[in-house]
Amino acid sequence: MEYFQPRRLDDCGECPWLFYCHGGCRSAMQYDCGDPCRIDATECAFNRALYPRLVEILMLDPAFAQYLQKGGC
């Protein structure tokens, strides 16, 4: 089944966030274009904007990091 084939991550190149996103959501790509192995460009753009800001917040506010680790409790 194509859904379980390896992703074609050539477009990701040396992206520092690849470890976290792995090219985006397979289900979204299956629904959007019928190819779950493609990269989700919308999610990629979102992650490239969000991840650096999230890392910055976590580094500047250790209490927030602890809050997240406790599940927001």
LUMLUMDREN-2810 file (N, C-alpha, C; in Angstrom, 1 decimal):
<atoms>
<atom><aa>M</aa><ch>A</ch><at>N</at><xx>0.8</xx><yy>-1.2</yy><zz>0.0</zz></atom>
<atom><aa>M</aa><ch>A</ch><at>CA</at><xx>0.0</xx><yy>0.0</yy><zz>0.0</zz></atom>
<atom><aa>M</aa><ch>A</ch><at>C</at><xx>0.9</xx><yy>1.2</yy><zz>0.0</zz></atom>
<atom><aa>E</aa><ch>A</ch><at>N</at><xx>0.6</xx><yy>2.2</yy><zz>-0.9</zz></atom>
<atom><aa>E</aa><ch>A</ch><at>CA</at><xx>1.4</xx><yy>3.4</yy><zz>-1.0</zz></atom>
<atom><aa>E</aa><ch>A</ch><at>C</at><xx>1.5</xx><yy>4.2</yy><zz>0.3</zz></atom>
<atom><aa>Y</aa><ch>A</ch><at>N</at><xx>0.5</xx><yy>4.2</yy><zz>1.1</zz></atom>
<atom><aa>Y</aa><ch>A</ch><at>CA</at><xx>0.5</xx><yy>4.9</yy><zz>2.3</zz></atom>
<atom><aa>Y</aa><ch>A</ch><at>C</at><xx>1.7</xx><yy>4.6</yy><zz>3.2</zz></atom>
<atom><aa>F</aa><ch>A</ch><at>N</at><xx>2.1</xx><yy>3.4</yy><zz>3.1</zz></atom>
<atom><aa>F</aa><ch>A</ch><at>CA</at><xx>3.2</xx><yy>2.9</yy><zz>4.0</zz></atom>
<atom><aa>F</aa><ch>A</ch><at>C</at><xx>4.6</xx><yy>2.9</yy><zz>3.4</zz></atom>
<atom><aa>Q</aa><ch>A</ch><at>N</at><xx>4.7</xx><yy>3.4</yy><zz>2.1</zz></atom>
<atom><aa>Q</aa><ch>A</ch><at>CA</at><xx>5.9</xx><yy>3.5</yy><zz>1.5</zz></atom>
<atom><aa>Q</aa><ch>A</ch><at>C</at><xx>6.8</xx><yy>4.7</yy><zz>2.1</zz></atom>
<atom><aa>P</aa><ch>A</ch><at>N</at><xx>8.1</xx><yy>4.6</yy><zz>2.0</zz></atom>
<atom><aa>P</aa><ch>A</ch><at>CA</at><xx>8.9</xx><yy>5.7</yy><zz>2.5</zz></atom>
<atom><aa>P</aa><ch>A</ch><at>C</at><xx>8.6</xx><yy>7.0</yy><zz>1.9</zz></atom>
<atom><aa>R</aa><ch>A</ch><at>N</at><xx>8.7</xx><yy>8.1</yy><zz>2.7</zz></atom>
<atom><aa>R</aa><ch>A</ch><at>CA</at><xx>8.4</xx><yy>9.4</yy><zz>2.2</zz></atom>
<atom><aa>R</aa><ch>A</ch><at>C</at><xx>9.5</xx><yy>9.9</yy><zz>1.3</zz></atom>
<atom><aa>R</aa><ch>A</ch><at>N</at><xx>9.2</xx><yy>10.7</yy><zz>0.3</zz></atom>
<atom><aa>R</aa><ch>A</ch><at>CA</at><xx>10.2</xx><yy>11.3</yy><zz>-0.6</zz></atom>
<atom><aa>R</aa><ch>A</ch><at>C</at><xx>10.5</xx><yy>12.7</yy><zz>0.1</zz></atom>
<atom><aa>L</aa><ch>A</ch><at>N</at><xx>11.6</xx><yy>12.7</yy><zz>0.9</zz></atom>
<atom><aa>L</aa><ch>A</ch><at>CA</at><xx>11.9</xx><yy>13.9</yy><zz>1.6</zz></atom>
<atom><aa>L</aa><ch>A</ch><at>C</at><xx>13.1</xx><yy>14.7</yy><zz>1.0</zz></atom>
<atom><aa>D</aa><ch>A</ch><at>N</at><xx>13.3</xx><yy>14.5</yy><zz>-0.3</zz></atom>
<atom><aa>D</aa><ch>A</ch><at>CA</at><xx>14.3</xx><yy>15.2</yy><zz>-1.0</zz></atom>
<atom><aa>D</aa><ch>A</ch><at>C</at><xx>14.1</xx><yy>16.7</yy><zz>-0.9</zz></atom>
<atom><aa>D</aa><ch>A</ch><at>N</at><xx>12.9</xx><yy>17.2</yy><zz>-0.9</zz></atom>
<atom><aa>D</aa><ch>A</ch><at>CA</at><xx>12.6</xx><yy>18.6</yy><zz>-0.8</zz></atom>
<atom><aa>D</aa><ch>A</ch><at>C</at><xx>12.9</xx><yy>19.2</yy><zz>0.6</zz></atom>
<atom><aa>C</aa><ch>A</ch><at>N</at><xx>13.1</xx><yy>18.3</yy><zz>1.6</zz></atom>
<atom><aa>C</aa><ch>A</ch><at>CA</at><xx>13.4</xx><yy>18.8</yy><zz>2.9</zz></atom>
<atom><aa>C</aa><ch>A</ch><at>C</at><xx>14.8</xx><yy>19.1</yy><zz>3.1</zz></atom>
<atom><aa>G</aa><ch>A</ch><at>N</at><xx>15.7</xx><yy>18.6</yy><zz>2.2</zz></atom>
<atom><aa>G</aa><ch>A</ch><at>CA</at><xx>17.1</xx><yy>18.9</yy><zz>2.2</zz></atom>
<atom><aa>G</aa><ch>A</ch><at>C</at><xx>17.7</xx><yy>18.8</yy><zz>3.6</zz></atom>
<atom><aa>E</aa><ch>A</ch><at>N</at><xx>18.2</xx><yy>20.0</yy><zz>4.0</zz></atom>
<atom><aa>E</aa><ch>A</ch><at>CA</at><xx>18.9</xx><yy>20.1</yy><zz>5.3</zz></atom>
<atom><aa>E</aa><ch>A</ch><at>C</at><xx>18.0</xx><yy>20.8</yy><zz>6.4</zz></atom>
<atom><aa>C</aa><ch>A</ch><at>N</at><xx>16.7</xx><yy>20.7</yy><zz>6.2</zz></atom>
<atom><aa>C</aa><ch>A</ch><at>CA</at><xx>15.8</xx><yy>21.4</yy><zz>7.1</zz></atom>
<atom><aa>C</aa><ch>A</ch><at>C</at><xx>16.1</xx><yy>20.9</yy><zz>8.6</zz></atom>
<atom><aa>P</aa><ch>A</ch><at>N</at><xx>16.3</xx><yy>21.9</yy><zz>9.5</zz></atom>
<atom><aa>P</aa><ch>A</ch><at>CA</at><xx>16.5</xx><yy>21.5</yy><zz>10.9</zz></atom>
<atom><aa>P</aa><ch>A</ch><at>C</at><xx>15.3</xx><yy>21.0</yy><zz>11.6</zz></atom>
<atom><aa>W</aa><ch>A</ch><at>N</at><xx>14.1</xx><yy>21.1</yy><zz>11.0</zz></atom>
<atom><aa>W</aa><ch>A</ch><at>CA</at><xx>12.9</xx><yy>20.6</yy><zz>11.7</zz></atom>
<atom><aa>W</aa><ch>A</ch><at>C</at><xx>12.4</xx><yy>19.3</yy><zz>11.2</zz></atom>
<atom><aa>L</aa><ch>A</ch><at>N</at><xx>13.1</xx><yy>18.7</yy><zz>10.3</zz></atom>
<atom><aa>L</aa><ch>A</ch><at>CA</at><xx>12.7</xx><yy>17.4</yy><zz>9.7</zz></atom>
<atom><aa>L</aa><ch>A</ch><at>C</at><xx>12.5</xx><yy>16.3</yy><zz>10.7</zz></atom>
<atom><aa>F</aa><ch>A</ch><at>N</at><xx>13.4</xx><yy>16.3</yy><zz>11.7</zz></atom>
<atom><aa>F</aa><ch>A</ch><at>CA</at><xx>13.3</xx><yy>15.3</yy><zz>12.8</zz></atom>
<atom><aa>F</aa><ch>A</ch><at>C</at><xx>11.9</xx><yy>15.3</yy><zz>13.4</zz></atom>
<atom><aa>Y</aa><ch>A</ch><at>N</at><xx>11.3</xx><yy>16.5</yy><zz>13.6</zz></atom>
<atom><aa>Y</aa><ch>A</ch><at>CA</at><xx>10.1</xx><yy>16.7</yy><zz>14.3</zz></atom>
<atom><aa>Y</aa><ch>A</ch><at>C</at><xx>8.8</xx><yy>16.5</yy><zz>13.4</zz></atom>
<atom><aa>C</aa><ch>A</ch><at>N</at><xx>8.9</xx><yy>16.9</yy><zz>12.1</zz></atom>
<atom><aa>C</aa><ch>A</ch><at>CA</at><xx>7.7</xx><yy>16.9</yy><zz>11.3</zz></atom>
<atom><aa>C</aa><ch>A</ch><at>C</at><xx>7.6</xx><yy>15.7</yy><zz>10.3</zz></atom>
<atom><aa>H</aa><ch>A</ch><at>N</at><xx>8.8</xx><yy>15.2</yy><zz>9.9</zz></atom>
<atom><aa>H</aa><ch>A</ch><at>CA</at><xx>8.9</xx><yy>14.1</yy><zz>9.0</zz></atom>
<atom><aa>H</aa><ch>A</ch><at>C</at><xx>8.1</xx><yy>14.3</yy><zz>7.7</zz></atom>
<atom><aa>G</aa><ch>A</ch><at>N</at><xx>8.1</xx><yy>15.6</yy><zz>7.3</zz></atom>
<atom><aa>G</aa><ch>A</ch><at>CA</at><xx>7.4</xx><yy>15.9</yy><zz>6.0</zz></atom>
<atom><aa>G</aa><ch>A</ch><at>C</at><xx>5.9</xx><yy>16.2</yy><zz>6.1</zz></atom>
<atom><aa>G</aa><ch>A</ch><at>N</at><xx>5.4</xx><yy>16.2</yy><zz>7.3</zz></atom>
<atom><aa>G</aa><ch>A</ch><at>CA</at><xx>4.0</xx><yy>16.5</yy><zz>7.4</zz></atom>
<atom><aa>G</aa><ch>A</ch><at>C</at><xx>3.0</xx><yy>15.3</yy><zz>7.5</zz></atom>
<atom><aa>C</aa><ch>A</ch><at>N</at><xx>1.8</xx><yy>15.6</yy><zz>7.4</zz></atom>
<atom><aa>C</aa><ch>A</ch><at>CA</at><xx>0.7</xx><yy>14.6</yy><zz>7.6</zz></atom>
<atom><aa>C</aa><ch>A</ch><at>C</at><xx>0.4</xx><yy>13.8</yy><zz>6.4</zz></atom>
<atom><aa>R</aa><ch>A</ch><at>N</at><xx>0.6</xx><yy>12.5</yy><zz>6.4</zz></atom>
<atom><aa>R</aa><ch>A</ch><at>CA</at><xx>0.3</xx><yy>11.6</yy><zz>5.3</zz></atom>
<atom><aa>R</aa><ch>A</ch><at>C</at><xx>-1.2</xx><yy>11.7</yy><zz>4.9</zz></atom>
<atom><aa>S</aa><ch>A</ch><at>N</at><xx>-2.0</xx><yy>11.7</yy><zz>5.9</zz></atom>
<atom><aa>S</aa><ch>A</ch><at>CA</at><xx>-3.5</xx><yy>11.7</yy><zz>5.6</zz></atom>
<atom><aa>S</aa><ch>A</ch><at>C</at><xx>-3.9</xx><yy>13.0</yy><zz>4.9</zz></atom>
<atom><aa>A</aa><ch>A</ch><at>N</at><xx>-3.3</xx><yy>14.1</yy><zz>5.3</zz></atom>
<atom><aa>A</aa><ch>A</ch><at>CA</at><xx>-3.6</xx><yy>15.3</yy><zz>4.6</zz></atom>
<atom><aa>A</aa><ch>A</ch><at>C</at><xx>-3.2</xx><yy>15.3</yy><zz>3.1</zz></atom>
<atom><aa>M</aa><ch>A</ch><at>N</at><xx>-2.0</xx><yy>14.7</yy><zz>2.9</zz></atom>
<atom><aa>M</aa><ch>A</ch><at>CA</at><xx>-1.5</xx><yy>14.6</yy><zz>1.5</zz></atom>
<atom><aa>M</aa><ch>A</ch><at>C</at><xx>-2.4</xx><yy>13.6</yy><zz>0.7</zz></atom>
<atom><aa>Q</aa><ch>A</ch><at>N</at><xx>-2.8</xx><yy>12.5</yy><zz>1.3</zz></atom>
<atom><aa>Q</aa><ch>A</ch><at>CA</at><xx>-3.6</xx><yy>11.5</yy><zz>0.6</zz></atom>
<atom><aa>Q</aa><ch>A</ch><at>C</at><xx>-4.9</xx><yy>12.2</yy><zz>0.2</zz></atom>
<atom><aa>Y</aa><ch>A</ch><at>N</at><xx>-5.5</xx><yy>13.0</yy><zz>1.1</zz></atom>
<atom><aa>Y</aa><ch>A</ch><at>CA</at><xx>-6.8</xx><yy>13.7</yy><zz>0.8</zz></atom>
<atom><aa>Y</aa><ch>A</ch><at>C</at><xx>-6.6</xx><yy>14.8</yy><zz>-0.2</zz></atom>
<atom><aa>D</aa><ch>A</ch><at>N</at><xx>-5.5</xx><yy>15.6</yy><zz>0.0</zz></atom>
<atom><aa>D</aa><ch>A</ch><at>CA</at><xx>-5.3</xx><yy>16.7</yy><zz>-0.9</zz></atom>
<atom><aa>D</aa><ch>A</ch><at>C</at><xx>-4.9</xx><yy>16.4</yy><zz>-2.3</zz></atom>
<atom><aa>C</aa><ch>A</ch><at>N</at><xx>-4.0</xx><yy>15.4</yy><zz>-2.5</zz></atom>
<atom><aa>C</aa><ch>A</ch><at>CA</at><xx>-3.5</xx><yy>15.2</yy><zz>-3.8</zz></atom>
<atom><aa>C</aa><ch>A</ch><at>C</at><xx>-3.4</xx><yy>13.7</yy><zz>-4.2</zz></atom>
<atom><aa>G</aa><ch>A</ch><at>N</at><xx>-3.9</xx><yy>12.8</yy><zz>-3.3</zz></atom>
<atom><aa>G</aa><ch>A</ch><at>CA</at><xx>-3.9</xx><yy>11.4</yy><zz>-3.6</zz></atom>
<atom><aa>G</aa><ch>A</ch><at>C</at><xx>-2.5</xx><yy>10.7</yy><zz>-3.5</zz></atom>
<atom><aa>D</aa><ch>A</ch><at>N</at><xx>-1.5</xx><yy>11.4</yy><zz>-2.9</zz></atom>
<atom><aa>D</aa><ch>A</ch><at>CA</at><xx>-0.2</xx><yy>10.8</yy><zz>-2.8</zz></atom>
<atom><aa>D</aa><ch>A</ch><at>C</at><xx>0.3</xx><yy>11.1</yy><zz>-1.3</zz></atom>
<atom><aa>P</aa><ch>A</ch><at>N</at><xx>0.2</xx><yy>10.1</yy><zz>-0.5</zz></atom>
<atom><aa>P</aa><ch>A</ch><at>CA</at><xx>0.6</xx><yy>10.2</yy><zz>0.9</zz></atom>
<atom><aa>P</aa><ch>A</ch><at>C</at><xx>2.1</xx><yy>10.4</yy><zz>1.1</zz></atom>
<atom><aa>C</aa><ch>A</ch><at>N</at><xx>2.9</xx><yy>10.1</yy><zz>0.1</zz></atom>
<atom><aa>C</aa><ch>A</ch><at>CA</at><xx>4.3</xx><yy>10.2</yy><zz>0.2</zz></atom>
<atom><aa>C</aa><ch>A</ch><at>C</at><xx>4.9</xx><yy>11.6</yy><zz>-0.1</zz></atom>
<atom><aa>R</aa><ch>A</ch><at>N</at><xx>4.0</xx><yy>12.5</yy><zz>-0.6</zz></atom>
<atom><aa>R</aa><ch>A</ch><at>CA</at><xx>4.4</xx><yy>13.9</yy><zz>-0.9</zz></atom>
<atom><aa>R</aa><ch>A</ch><at>C</at><xx>4.6</xx><yy>14.7</yy><zz>0.4</zz></atom>
<atom><aa>I</aa><ch>A</ch><at>N</at><xx>5.3</xx><yy>15.8</yy><zz>0.3</zz></atom>
<atom><aa>I</aa><ch>A</ch><at>CA</at><xx>5.5</xx><yy>16.7</yy><zz>1.4</zz></atom>
<atom><aa>I</aa><ch>A</ch><at>C</at><xx>4.3</xx><yy>17.7</yy><zz>1.5</zz></atom>
<atom><aa>D</aa><ch>A</ch><at>N</at><xx>3.8</xx><yy>17.9</yy><zz>2.7</zz></atom>
<atom><aa>D</aa><ch>A</ch><at>CA</at><xx>2.8</xx><yy>18.9</yy><zz>2.9</zz></atom>
<atom><aa>D</aa><ch>A</ch><at>C</at><xx>3.4</xx><yy>20.3</yy><zz>3.0</zz></atom>
<atom><aa>A</aa><ch>A</ch><at>N</at><xx>3.3</xx><yy>21.0</yy><zz>1.9</zz></atom>
<atom><aa>A</aa><ch>A</ch><at>CA</at><xx>3.9</xx><yy>22.3</yy><zz>1.9</zz></atom>
<atom><aa>A</aa><ch>A</ch><at>C</at><xx>3.3</xx><yy>23.3</yy><zz>2.8</zz></atom>
<atom><aa>T</aa><ch>A</ch><at>N</at><xx>2.0</xx><yy>23.2</yy><zz>3.0</zz></atom>
<atom><aa>T</aa><ch>A</ch><at>CA</at><xx>1.3</xx><yy>24.1</yy><zz>4.0</zz></atom>
<atom><aa>T</aa><ch>A</ch><at>C</at><xx>1.8</xx><yy>23.9</yy><zz>5.4</zz></atom>
<atom><aa>E</aa><ch>A</ch><at>N</at><xx>1.8</xx><yy>22.6</yy><zz>5.8</zz></atom>
<atom><aa>E</aa><ch>A</ch><at>CA</at><xx>2.3</xx><yy>22.3</yy><zz>7.1</zz></atom>
<atom><aa>E</aa><ch>A</ch><at>C</at><xx>3.8</xx><yy>22.7</yy><zz>7.3</zz></atom>
<atom><aa>C</aa><ch>A</ch><at>N</at><xx>4.5</xx><yy>22.5</yy><zz>6.2</zz></atom>
<atom><aa>C</aa><ch>A</ch><at>CA</at><xx>6.0</xx><yy>22.8</yy><zz>6.3</zz></atom>
<atom><aa>C</aa><ch>A</ch><at>C</at><xx>6.1</xx><yy>24.3</yy><zz>6.5</zz></atom>
<atom><aa>A</aa><ch>A</ch><at>N</at><xx>5.4</xx><yy>25.1</yy><zz>5.8</zz></atom>
<atom><aa>A</aa><ch>A</ch><at>CA</at><xx>5.5</xx><yy>26.6</yy><zz>6.1</zz></atom>
<atom><aa>A</aa><ch>A</ch><at>C</at><xx>5.1</xx><yy>27.0</yy><zz>7.5</zz></atom>
<atom><aa>F</aa><ch>A</ch><at>N</at><xx>4.1</xx><yy>26.3</yy><zz>8.0</zz></atom>
<atom><aa>F</aa><ch>A</ch><at>CA</at><xx>3.6</xx><yy>26.6</yy><zz>9.3</zz></atom>
<atom><aa>F</aa><ch>A</ch><at>C</at><xx>4.6</xx><yy>26.2</yy><zz>10.3</zz></atom>
<atom><aa>N</aa><ch>A</ch><at>N</at><xx>5.2</xx><yy>25.0</yy><zz>10.2</zz></atom>
<atom><aa>N</aa><ch>A</ch><at>CA</at><xx>6.2</xx><yy>24.5</yy><zz>11.1</zz></atom>
<atom><aa>N</aa><ch>A</ch><at>C</at><xx>7.5</xx><yy>25.3</yy><zz>11.1</zz></atom>
<atom><aa>R</aa><ch>A</ch><at>N</at><xx>7.9</xx><yy>25.8</yy><zz>9.9</zz></atom>
<atom><aa>R</aa><ch>A</ch><at>CA</at><xx>9.1</xx><yy>26.6</yy><zz>9.8</zz></atom>
<atom><aa>R</aa><ch>A</ch><at>C</at><xx>8.9</xx><yy>27.9</yy><zz>10.5</zz></atom>
<atom><aa>A</aa><ch>A</ch><at>N</at><xx>7.7</xx><yy>28.4</yy><zz>10.6</zz></atom>
<atom><aa>A</aa><ch>A</ch><at>CA</at><xx>7.4</xx><yy>29.6</yy><zz>11.4</zz></atom>
<atom><aa>A</aa><ch>A</ch><at>C</at><xx>7.2</xx><yy>29.4</yy><zz>12.9</zz></atom>
<atom><aa>L</aa><ch>A</ch><at>N</at><xx>6.5</xx><yy>28.3</yy><zz>13.2</zz></atom>
<atom><aa>L</aa><ch>A</ch><at>CA</at><xx>6.2</xx><yy>28.0</yy><zz>14.6</zz></atom>
<atom><aa>L</aa><ch>A</ch><at>C</at><xx>7.3</xx><yy>27.4</yy><zz>15.4</zz></atom>
<atom><aa>Y</aa><ch>A</ch><at>N</at><xx>8.1</xx><yy>26.5</yy><zz>14.9</zz></atom>
<atom><aa>Y</aa><ch>A</ch><at>CA</at><xx>9.1</xx><yy>25.8</yy><zz>15.7</zz></atom>
<atom><aa>Y</aa><ch>A</ch><at>C</at><xx>10.1</xx><yy>26.7</yy><zz>16.2</zz></atom>
<atom><aa>P</aa><ch>A</ch><at>N</at><xx>10.7</xx><yy>27.6</yy><zz>15.4</zz></atom>
<atom><aa>P</aa><ch>A</ch><at>CA</at><xx>11.7</xx><yy>28.5</yy><zz>16.0</zz></atom>
<atom><aa>P</aa><ch>A</ch><at>C</at><xx>11.1</xx><yy>29.4</yy><zz>17.2</zz></atom>
<atom><aa>R</aa><ch>A</ch><at>N</at><xx>9.9</xx><yy>29.8</yy><zz>17.0</zz></atom>
<atom><aa>R</aa><ch>A</ch><at>CA</at><xx>9.3</xx><yy>30.7</yy><zz>18.0</zz></atom>
<atom><aa>R</aa><ch>A</ch><at>C</at><xx>9.0</xx><yy>29.8</yy><zz>19.3</zz></atom>
<atom><aa>L</aa><ch>A</ch><at>N</at><xx>8.6</xx><yy>28.6</yy><zz>19.1</zz></atom>
<atom><aa>L</aa><ch>A</ch><at>CA</at><xx>8.3</xx><yy>27.7</yy><zz>20.2</zz></atom>
<atom><aa>L</aa><ch>A</ch><at>C</at><xx>9.6</xx><yy>27.4</yy><zz>21.0</zz></atom>
<atom><aa>V</aa><ch>A</ch><at>N</at><xx>10.7</xx><yy>27.2</yy><zz>20.3</zz></atom>
<atom><aa>V</aa><ch>A</ch><at>CA</at><xx>12.0</xx><yy>26.9</yy><zz>21.0</zz></atom>
<atom><aa>V</aa><ch>A</ch><at>C</at><xx>12.4</xx><yy>28.2</yy><zz>21.7</zz></atom>
<atom><aa>E</aa><ch>A</ch><at>N</at><xx>12.2</xx><yy>29.3</yy><zz>21.1</zz></atom>
<atom><aa>E</aa><ch>A</ch><at>CA</at><xx>12.6</xx><yy>30.6</yy><zz>21.8</zz></atom>
<atom><aa>E</aa><ch>A</ch><at>C</at><xx>11.8</xx><yy>30.8</yy><zz>23.1</zz></atom>
<atom><aa>I</aa><ch>A</ch><at>N</at><xx>10.5</xx><yy>30.5</yy><zz>23.0</zz></atom>
<atom><aa>I</aa><ch>A</ch><at>CA</at><xx>9.7</xx><yy>30.7</yy><zz>24.2</zz></atom>
<atom><aa>I</aa><ch>A</ch><at>C</at><xx>10.1</xx><yy>29.7</yy><zz>25.3</zz></atom>
<atom><aa>L</aa><ch>A</ch><at>N</at><xx>10.4</xx><yy>28.4</yy><zz>24.9</zz></atom>
<atom><aa>L</aa><ch>A</ch><at>CA</at><xx>10.8</xx><yy>27.4</yy><zz>25.9</zz></atom>
<atom><aa>L</aa><ch>A</ch><at>C</at><xx>12.1</xx><yy>27.8</yy><zz>26.5</zz></atom>
<atom><aa>M</aa><ch>A</ch><at>N</at><xx>13.0</xx><yy>28.4</yy><zz>25.8</zz></atom>
<atom><aa>M</aa><ch>A</ch><at>CA</at><xx>14.3</xx><yy>28.7</yy><zz>26.3</zz></atom>
<atom><aa>M</aa><ch>A</ch><at>C</at><xx>14.2</xx><yy>29.9</yy><zz>27.2</zz></atom>
<atom><aa>L</aa><ch>A</ch><at>N</at><xx>13.3</xx><yy>30.8</yy><zz>26.9</zz></atom>
<atom><aa>L</aa><ch>A</ch><at>CA</at><xx>13.2</xx><yy>32.1</yy><zz>27.7</zz></atom>
<atom><aa>L</aa><ch>A</ch><at>C</at><xx>12.3</xx><yy>31.9</yy><zz>28.9</zz></atom>
<atom><aa>D</aa><ch>A</ch><at>N</at><xx>11.4</xx><yy>30.9</yy><zz>28.9</zz></atom>
<atom><aa>D</aa><ch>A</ch><at>CA</at><xx>10.4</xx><yy>30.7</yy><zz>30.0</zz></atom>
<atom><aa>D</aa><ch>A</ch><at>C</at><xx>10.4</xx><yy>29.3</yy><zz>30.5</zz></atom>
<atom><aa>P</aa><ch>A</ch><at>N</at><xx>11.4</xx><yy>28.9</yy><zz>31.3</zz></atom>
<atom><aa>P</aa><ch>A</ch><at>CA</at><xx>11.4</xx><yy>27.5</yy><zz>31.8</zz></atom>
<atom><aa>P</aa><ch>A</ch><at>C</at><xx>10.1</xx><yy>27.0</yy><zz>32.5</zz></atom>
<atom><aa>A</aa><ch>A</ch><at>N</at><xx>9.4</xx><yy>28.0</yy><zz>33.1</zz></atom>
<atom><aa>A</aa><ch>A</ch><at>CA</at><xx>8.2</xx><yy>27.6</yy><zz>33.8</zz></atom>
<atom><aa>A</aa><ch>A</ch><at>C</at><xx>7.1</xx><yy>27.1</yy><zz>32.8</zz></atom>
<atom><aa>F</aa><ch>A</ch><at>N</at><xx>7.1</xx><yy>27.7</yy><zz>31.6</zz></atom>
<atom><aa>F</aa><ch>A</ch><at>CA</at><xx>6.2</xx><yy>27.3</yy><zz>30.6</zz></atom>
<atom><aa>F</aa><ch>A</ch><at>C</at><xx>6.5</xx><yy>25.9</yy><zz>30.1</zz></atom>
<atom><aa>A</aa><ch>A</ch><at>N</at><xx>7.8</xx><yy>25.6</yy><zz>30.0</zz></atom>
<atom><aa>A</aa><ch>A</ch><at>CA</at><xx>8.2</xx><yy>24.3</yy><zz>29.6</zz></atom>
<atom><aa>A</aa><ch>A</ch><at>C</at><xx>7.8</xx><yy>23.2</yy><zz>30.6</zz></atom>
<atom><aa>Q</aa><ch>A</ch><at>N</at><xx>7.9</xx><yy>23.6</yy><zz>31.9</zz></atom>
<atom><aa>Q</aa><ch>A</ch><at>CA</at><xx>7.4</xx><yy>22.6</yy><zz>32.9</zz></atom>
<atom><aa>Q</aa><ch>A</ch><at>C</at><xx>5.9</xx><yy>22.5</yy><zz>32.9</zz></atom>
<atom><aa>Y</aa><ch>A</ch><at>N</at><xx>5.2</xx><yy>23.6</yy><zz>32.6</zz></atom>
<atom><aa>Y</aa><ch>A</ch><at>CA</at><xx>3.8</xx><yy>23.5</yy><zz>32.5</zz></atom>
<atom><aa>Y</aa><ch>A</ch><at>C</at><xx>3.3</xx><yy>22.6</yy><zz>31.3</zz></atom>
<atom><aa>L</aa><ch>A</ch><at>N</at><xx>4.0</xx><yy>22.7</yy><zz>30.2</zz></atom>
<atom><aa>L</aa><ch>A</ch><at>CA</at><xx>3.7</xx><yy>21.8</yy><zz>29.1</zz></atom>
<atom><aa>L</aa><ch>A</ch><at>C</at><xx>4.0</xx><yy>20.3</yy><zz>29.4</zz></atom>
<atom><aa>Q</aa><ch>A</ch><at>N</at><xx>5.1</xx><yy>20.1</yy><zz>30.1</zz></atom>
<atom><aa>Q</aa><ch>A</ch><at>CA</at><xx>5.5</xx><yy>18.7</yy><zz>30.5</zz></atom>
<atom><aa>Q</aa><ch>A</ch><at>C</at><xx>4.5</xx><yy>18.1</yy><zz>31.4</zz></atom>
<atom><aa>K</aa><ch>A</ch><at>N</at><xx>3.8</xx><yy>18.9</yy><zz>32.2</zz></atom>
<atom><aa>K</aa><ch>A</ch><at>CA</at><xx>2.8</xx><yy>18.4</yy><zz>33.1</zz></atom>
<atom><aa>K</aa><ch>A</ch><at>C</at><xx>1.4</xx><yy>18.2</yy><zz>32.5</zz></atom>
<atom><aa>G</aa><ch>A</ch><at>N</at><xx>1.4</xx><yy>18.5</yy><zz>31.2</zz></atom>
<atom><aa>G</aa><ch>A</ch><at>CA</at><xx>0.1</xx><yy>18.4</yy><zz>30.5</zz></atom>
<atom><aa>G</aa><ch>A</ch><at>C</at><xx>-0.8</xx><yy>19.6</yy><zz>30.7</zz></atom>
<atom><aa>G</aa><ch>A</ch><at>N</at><xx>-0.2</xx><yy>20.7</yy><zz>31.0</zz></atom>
<atom><aa>G</aa><ch>A</ch><at>CA</at><xx>-1.0</xx><yy>21.9</yy><zz>31.1</zz></atom>
<atom><aa>G</aa><ch>A</ch><at>C</at><xx>-1.7</xx><yy>22.0</yy><zz>32.5</zz></atom>
<atom><aa>C</aa><ch>A</ch><at>N</at><xx>-1.3</xx><yy>21.3</yy><zz>33.4</zz></atom>
<atom><aa>C</aa><ch>A</ch><at>CA</at><xx>-1.9</xx><yy>21.3</yy><zz>34.8</zz></atom>
<atom><aa>C</aa><ch>A</ch><at>C</at><xx>-1.1</xx><yy>22.1</yy><zz>35.8</zz></atom>
</atoms>
